[in-house]
Amino acid sequence: MQKTKQDELKQEAAKKAALMVEPNSVLGVGTGSTVAFFIDELAKINREKALNLKAIVTTSNRSRAQLEKQGFKVNELSEVDQIDLTVDGADRVDLNLNGIKGGGGALTLEKNVAVNSKKNIWIVDETKFVDRLKGFALPVEVLPISCEQNFRTFSQEGLLPKYRLDDNGKRYITHYGNFIIDLHVDPIPFPNVLAHYLDSVVGVVEHGLFLNICNEVIIAHSDGKIEIRKR
């Protein structure tokens, strides 16, 4: 799919999501190219009729900068009790609305924002929607002190680990000073089993399996159709 066409699809999905934001609410905003379109659409709505949002929490510095440029005040997660709605993208989402997130490296904050939200909406184009979780490596954020042990354990379990590298070929460092090990299991046969296993591994900070979190996904199809699926 050509990038221009893909961007058009993302923008249409973002428009639909922006219309779901209630005035006087607490909003969570994710990160990524589709979310960038969402922020622009949100700003248009706010200019036409002030949303008077009580607070906005975001998962990346890039989204924060874009929101502040559009005149929104951005809060820290610790400053709000609960988020009414979080709008984010996903690297993959399956038929059960379970997903893989963390391609941008912000999986820990993304999951913290998501689990503290009353409702989560993901906006994706059709290339991200799959019958089962596949086609994208699963990010696992690990502590530097135990990363080598974690890597060896993942290798022994047949999870095909690789350290994520930055543009300089060095280990990618997250916002919290940790490393990311990407697991190249494709497809993931039993997401719940893998999530339970990763949750039990000492040294794992967080993983990119977002299970039973998404309430609604907005999918932009190449034929121009906008599909909404609900849990």
LUMZADO-548762 format. One record per residue: residue in one letter; y, z, x of N, C-alpha, C in turn. Coordinates in steps of 0.02 Angstrom, whole numbers. Layout:
<rs>
 residu    npy    npz    npx   capy   capz   capx    cpy    cpz    cpx
      A      Y      Z      X      Y      Z      X      Y      Z      X
...
</rs>
This chain:
<rs>
 residu    npy    npz    npx   capy   capz   capx    cpy    cpz    cpx
      M    -59      0     42      0      0      0     63      0     44
      Q    111    -43     28    173    -46     67    213     18     57
      K    248     39    110    285    102    108    338    101     53
      T    372     44     44    424     40     -6    395     54    -75
      K    337     24    -90    305     35   -154    283    107   -161
      Q    256    135   -108    233    204   -109    291    252   -121
      D    348    239    -91    407    280   -101    431    276   -174
      E    426    217   -203    445    209   -274    401    252   -319
      L    336    254   -303    290    294   -342    306    368   -335
      K    318    389   -273    335    459   -260    398    480   -298
      Q    447    435   -300    510    451   -333    500    459   -408
      E    458    417   -438    445    422   -509    410    487   -526
      A    362    507   -485    327    571   -495    376    629   -486
      A    420    623   -437    469    676   -424    517    685   -483
      K    537    630   -514    581    633   -573    548    673   -629
      K    484    659   -640    447    693   -693    445    769   -679
      A    432    787   -616    428    858   -598    496    892   -605
      A    549    858   -587    616    888   -590    635    906   -661
      L    612    866   -708    627    879   -779    591    940   -806
      M    542    964   -769    503   1022   -791    533   1088   -767
      V    586   1085   -727    618   1146   -702    663   1175   -756
      E    649   1238   -774    687   1272   -827    751   1303   -798
      P    806   1300   -835    867   1335   -813    855   1410   -807
      N    893   1442   -765    891   1515   -756    823   1540   -733
      S    787   1499   -696    721   1519   -672    721   1528   -597
      V    666   1555   -571    656   1560   -499    610   1503   -479
      L    632   1463   -432    597   1401   -413    571   1403   -343
      G    508   1382   -334    480   1372   -268    479   1297   -252
      V    498   1280   -192    501   1210   -172    461   1201   -108
      G    415   1154   -110    372   1141    -52    404   1097     -1
      T    363   1057     32    389   1014     85    351    948     85
      G    380    898    118    348    833    122    391    779     92
      S    369    717     99    409    660     78    419    657      3
      T    367    675    -36    373    674   -108    420    729   -132
      V    415    787   -101    459    842   -119    532    826   -102
      A    543    787    -51    611    766    -34    643    728    -92
      F    603    684   -123    627    649   -182    640    698   -239
      F    597    747   -247    605    798   -299    671    835   -291
      I    688    854   -230    750    890   -218    810    847   -238
      D    808    783   -221    863    738   -240    869    734   -316
      E    813    729   -351    814    725   -424    838    790   -454
      L    818    846   -424    840    911   -448    916    918   -442
      A    943    893   -387   1015    895   -377   1052    853   -428
      K   1025    795   -447   1056    753   -498   1060    790   -565
      I   1004    821   -583   1003    859   -646   1053    916   -644
      N   1056    951   -587   1101   1008   -580   1174    987   -585
      R   1190    928   -560   1259    903   -564   1277    886   -636
      E   1229    860   -674   1242    840   -743   1247    901   -789
      K   1204    950   -777   1204   1011   -816   1176   1067   -773
      A   1221   1113   -755   1202   1165   -707   1139   1202   -728
      L   1091   1205   -682   1028   1240   -696   1034   1316   -689
      N   1083   1337   -650   1095   1409   -639   1030   1445   -618
      L    996   1416   -569    934   1445   -546    947   1515   -516
      K    903   1562   -534    912   1631   -510    899   1635   -435
      A    851   1596   -411    834   1596   -340    792   1534   -325
      I    794   1513   -263    752   1458   -239    719   1481   -174
      V    653   1474   -171    615   1489   -111    583   1425    -87
      T    586   1412    -22    556   1351      3    507   1366     60
      T    466   1315     77    413   1325    126    427   1292    193
      S    486   1263    202    501   1231    266    575   1229    280
      N    593   1225    343    663   1219    363    692   1152    340
      R    649   1101    338    673   1035    317    695   1036    243
      S    654   1067    201    672   1072    130    732   1117    121
      R    735   1171    160    792   1217    156    857   1179    172
      A    857   1140    225    917   1103    245    938   1054    190
      Q    889   1020    161    905    971    108    932   1006     46
      L    902   1062     28    926   1100    -30    997   1126    -19
      E   1009   1153     40   1076   1180     54   1128   1124     57
      K   1108   1066     81   1154   1009     82   1172    988     11
      Q   1125    997    -35   1138    980   -105   1173   1037   -142
      G   1191   1090   -107   1230   1144   -138   1189   1202   -166
      F   1124   1203   -154   1082   1257   -178   1080   1314   -127
      K   1076   1376   -152   1066   1434   -109    992   1447   -103
      V    967   1455    -42    896   1464    -30    883   1537    -12
      N    831   1566    -43    813   1635    -32    749   1640      9
      E    736   1700     35    672   1714     67    622   1737     14
      L    558   1726     26    507   1747    -21    511   1822    -34
      S    526   1861     18    529   1933     11    586   1957    -35
      E    632   1912    -51    690   1930    -93    677   1921   -167
      V    620   1893   -186    605   1882   -257    541   1919   -275
      D    538   1940   -339    478   1974   -363    422   1924   -377
      Q    439   1871   -413    390   1820   -430    426   1754   -442
      I    392   1700   -428    420   1633   -437    394   1606   -503
      D    439   1576   -543    419   1548   -608    379   1484   -599
      L    403   1440   -555    372   1375   -545    380   1355   -472
      T    326   1330   -442    330   1300   -376    309   1227   -381
      V    349   1184   -353    335   1112   -350    322   1093   -278
      D    265   1063   -265    247   1046   -196    206    982   -197
      G    192    956   -139    147    900   -132     78    925   -112
      A     34    880    -97    -33    897    -73    -59    840    -30
      D    -99    857     20   -128    804     62   -187    771     27
      R   -223    811    -12   -277    785    -55   -283    831   -115
      V   -299    803   -173   -313    842   -233   -371    809   -269
      D   -419    850   -292   -479    821   -322   -477    827   -399
      L   -532    807   -430   -536    805   -503   -529    874   -534
      N   -544    927   -496   -539    995   -521   -471   1027   -505
      L   -426    986   -479   -359   1008   -458   -360   1058   -401
      N   -413   1055   -361   -415   1091   -298   -388   1045   -243
      G   -359   1073   -192   -327   1030   -143   -333   1052    -71
      I   -315   1006    -27   -305   1020     44   -231   1014     57
      K   -203   1065     89   -133   1064    108   -127   1090    180
      G    -70   1077    210    -58   1101    278    -52   1047    329
      G    -48    984    307    -40    929    354     24    935    395
      G     74    969    367    136    979    403    138   1044    443
      G     84   1083    438     79   1144    478    105   1207    445
      A    128   1202    382    158   1260    349    112   1292    298
      L     46   1287    308     -2   1309    257      3   1383    239
      T     19   1426    288     21   1498    273     78   1515    226
      L    136   1490    239    193   1503    194    182   1467    128
      E    156   1406    130    143   1369     68     96   1407     22
      K     44   1437     50     -3   1474      8     28   1539    -17
      N     67   1572     24    101   1633      2    148   1619    -56
      V    185   1565    -52    230   1546   -107    189   1528   -169
      A    136   1490   -160     96   1467   -217     63   1525   -255
      V     33   1572   -219     -2   1626   -253     45   1676   -286
      N    109   1674   -267    159   1716   -299    199   1679   -352
      S    172   1623   -375    205   1583   -427    165   1586   -492
      K    201   1591   -548    168   1590   -613    136   1522   -626
      K    167   1469   -601    142   1402   -613    154   1359   -551
      N    104   1318   -535    109   1272   -478     98   1200   -502
      I    146   1158   -485    140   1086   -500    140   1048   -434
      W     92   1005   -425     90    961   -367    108    890   -388
      I    146    856   -345    165    787   -358    137    744   -301
      V     99    693   -320     65    651   -270     65    579   -294
      D     55    532   -248     40    464   -267    -36    456   -269
      E    -59    402   -297   -130    394   -311   -174    395   -248
      T   -145    382   -189   -185    383   -128   -209    453   -110
      K   -176    505   -138   -194    574   -123   -245    602   -173
      F   -256    567   -228   -300    593   -281   -371    564   -270
      V   -419    610   -263   -487    590   -245   -538    624   -291
      D   -598    597   -294   -649    627   -336   -674    693   -307
      R   -676    698   -241   -694    760   -206   -652    764   -143
      L   -646    823   -115   -601    833    -58   -628    797      4
      K   -592    745     25   -614    704     81   -554    665    107
      G   -565    635    165   -514    590    193   -457    625    227
      F   -461    691    236   -407    727    270   -436    789    302
      A   -421    800    365   -447    858    401   -419    923    372
      L   -461    975    371   -440   1039    342   -407   1082    395
      P   -343   1100    387   -308   1142    436   -329   1215    429
      V   -338   1247    486   -352   1319    489   -305   1349    541
      E   -262   1394    519   -216   1427    565   -251   1488    596
      V   -250   1492    662   -287   1545    697   -241   1580    747
      L   -258   1643    760   -221   1682    810   -238   1657    880
      P   -188   1652    924   -202   1631    993   -251   1676   1029
      I   -251   1741   1013   -294   1788   1049   -369   1775   1037
      S   -385   1745    980   -456   1734    964   -472   1660    951
      C   -426   1616    969   -434   1545    952   -496   1514    985
      E   -510   1533   1046   -567   1502   1081   -633   1524   1048
      Q   -637   1587   1030   -697   1611    994   -703   1576    926
      N   -647   1570    892   -648   1535    828   -671   1463    836
      F   -646   1429    887   -664   1359    898   -739   1352    911
      R   -765   1396    953   -837   1392    968   -879   1407    905
      T   -857   1455    866   -893   1472    805   -893   1413    756
      F   -836   1381    749   -831   1323    703   -875   1266    728
      S   -878   1257    794   -921   1205    822   -994   1219    807
      Q  -1014   1282    816  -1083   1301    803  -1102   1293    730
      E  -1053   1300    686  -1065   1293    614  -1063   1220    591
      G  -1051   1174    639  -1049   1103    622   -987   1081    585
      L   -931   1116    596   -870   1102    559   -824   1053    596
      L   -845   1028    653   -810    976    691   -736    993    703
      P   -724   1048    740   -655   1070    751   -619   1030    805
      K   -554   1022    796   -510    995    847   -444   1032    844
      Y   -418   1050    903   -351   1080    904   -299   1029    883
      R   -252   1050    842   -196   1005    827   -148   1006    886
      L   -125    947    905    -79    940    961    -10    918    938
      D     41    936    976    108    913    960    122    846    994
      D    183    823    989    201    757   1016    195    754   1092
      N    194    812   1124    188    815   1197    117    825   1220
      G     70    825   1172      0    833   1189    -21    905   1201
      K     24    951   1184      7   1022   1190    -13   1050   1122
      R    -45   1108   1122    -67   1137   1059     -7   1149   1012
      Y    -14   1126    952     38   1135    901     46   1209    887
      I    108   1232    885    122   1302    870    156   1307    802
      T    128   1349    759    155   1357    692    219   1399    692
      H    249   1404    634    310   1444    624    298   1516    645
      Y    235   1539    637    218   1608    652    189   1617    722
      G    192   1565    764    170   1570    833     95   1563    843
      N     61   1535    793    -12   1527    797    -31   1454    811
      F    -96   1442    820   -122   1374    830   -155   1350    765
      I   -165   1285    761   -202   1256    705   -263   1219    732
      I   -320   1237    704   -382   1201    717   -398   1160    655
      D   -401   1094    662   -418   1051    606   -493   1040    603
      L   -523   1052    545   -594   1042    535   -606    974    504
      H   -646    933    538   -656    864    516   -721    856    475
      V   -730    900    427   -786    895    381   -767    847    325
      D   -804    793    317   -782    741    270   -842    707    238
      P   -852    718    173   -812    760    128   -831    833    135
      I   -791    877    103   -808    948    102   -857    958     44
      P   -920    974     59   -970    976      7   -962   1033    -43
      F   -945   1092    -17   -939   1152    -60   -875   1189    -42
      P   -817   1168    -69   -753   1198    -50   -751   1274    -58
      N   -779   1300   -112   -777   1372   -124   -816   1410    -71
      V   -873   1382    -51   -914   1415      0   -878   1415     67
      L   -847   1358     84   -810   1353    148   -750   1400    147
      A   -714   1403     92   -656   1447     87   -677   1520     96
      H   -731   1539     64   -755   1608     70   -774   1624    143
      Y   -806   1576    175   -826   1585    245   -764   1594    290
      L   -715   1549    282   -655   1552    324   -616   1616    311
      D   -615   1639    250   -580   1702    234   -612   1761    270
      S   -675   1755    289   -711   1810    320   -709   1809    396
      V   -682   1756    425   -683   1748    498   -623   1785    529
      V   -637   1832    572   -584   1869    606   -545   1821    652
      G   -480   1824    648   -438   1779    689   -409   1722    649
      V   -438   1707    590   -411   1656    546   -353   1687    506
      V   -295   1658    512   -236   1682    476   -237   1654    405
      E   -248   1589    399   -250   1555    334   -282   1487    342
      H   -307   1460    287   -336   1393    288   -304   1351    233
      G   -314   1286    238   -281   1239    193   -318   1221    130
      L   -370   1259    112   -403   1249     48   -364   1288     -5
      F   -334   1251    -52   -297   1281   -107   -339   1273   -169
      L   -377   1324   -186   -426   1321   -241   -403   1363   -300
      N   -408   1335   -359   -388   1370   -421   -316   1394   -418
      I   -274   1355   -386   -203   1372   -379   -159   1324   -419
      C   -174   1260   -416   -133   1210   -449   -146   1211   -525
      N    -93   1214   -564    -99   1212   -637    -92   1141   -665
      E    -54   1101   -628    -39   1034   -654    -25    987   -595
      V    -51    927   -600    -36    878   -548     -6    816   -580
      I     47    791   -550     80    729   -573     62    674   -524
      I     28    623   -549      3    569   -507     39    504   -523
      A     68    474   -472    101    409   -481     52    354   -460
      H     37    310   -507    -10    255   -493     27    191   -475
      S     -8    148   -439     22     86   -414     43     39   -470
      D     14     47   -530     33      4   -587     95     31   -623
      G    125     84   -595    185    113   -625    172    170   -673
      K    109    183   -688     92    237   -735     99    305   -701
      I    127    352   -737    132    420   -714     81    461   -754
      E     31    487   -719    -22    525   -752    -12    599   -739
      I    -21    639   -791    -17    712   -784    -85    741   -800
      R   -112    779   -754   -176    814   -765   -164    888   -761
      K   -194    924   -808   -186    997   -811   -253   1031   -802
      R   -250   1091   -773   -311   1130   -764   -335   1155   -832
</rs>
